Amino acid sequence: MTSFGDLLGPQPVLLPEDSEAEEALLEKADPVQVAAAHPAASIAWAHLAEAALARGGAEGDAQLVNHDIVAAYAFARTGYHRGLDLLRRNGWKGFGPVPWSHEPNRGFLRSVGALARAARAIGETEEYARCLDLLEDCDPRAAAELGLD
């Protein structure tokens, strides 16, 4: 179990499962269809963002900003905001642990990671840093799990 070190701080938020969306994605359903059927599911938006980043070449050293990178930013931002909505409905006050180890939290955390990558790709360095800070605040392991600095 992950220790977050502050016994007086807020308890970790453990989001509820979105079984239908998660199962559809595990069964290789088209993430576009999953996002349309389950627009509140951050995991669907994270899949869309990660695929757009891969198509757009966001991991390369010298990429040009293109349609896929901008689409990834929009998909990731949607997943991030839908995740914030769900976190708040489950008691999160804008700070505190959101453990990577709890699978239903990963849609939100992956959306934040994709938003960081897309922000970096379009040169939005402040947003990139803010996303890394948010991941660190949620779970110090999250950035590493997502392959971010």
QUIWO-V502859 format. One line per field, one symbol per residue. phi: phi as a letter, one per 20 degrees, with the letter a starting at -180 (. if undefined). psi: psi as a letter, one per 20 degrees, with the letter a starting at -180 (. if undefined). burial: 1 if it has 24 or more other C-alpha atoms within 12 Angstrom, else 0. Layout:
BEGIN
phi = ???
psi = ???
burial = ???
END
This chain:
BEGIN
phi = .fddmdfefffgedfffdgfffffffemffgffffffcfeegffffgffffffffemfeffcdefcgffffggffffffffffggfgffdnfdnbofcfffegffffffffffffgfffffenefffgffffffffffagefgffemeg
psi = qppjinhirqqqpoqqqmgggggghhjkqphghghhhmiiohhghgggghghgghikiirgnqqprghghgggggghghghhggggghikipjjrrpnphiogiihgghhggghhgghgghjjmhghghgghgggghgoiiggghjkq.
burial = 00000000000111100100110010000011011001111111111111111101111000001001111111111111111101100000000111111001111111111111111111000011101111111111111001010
END
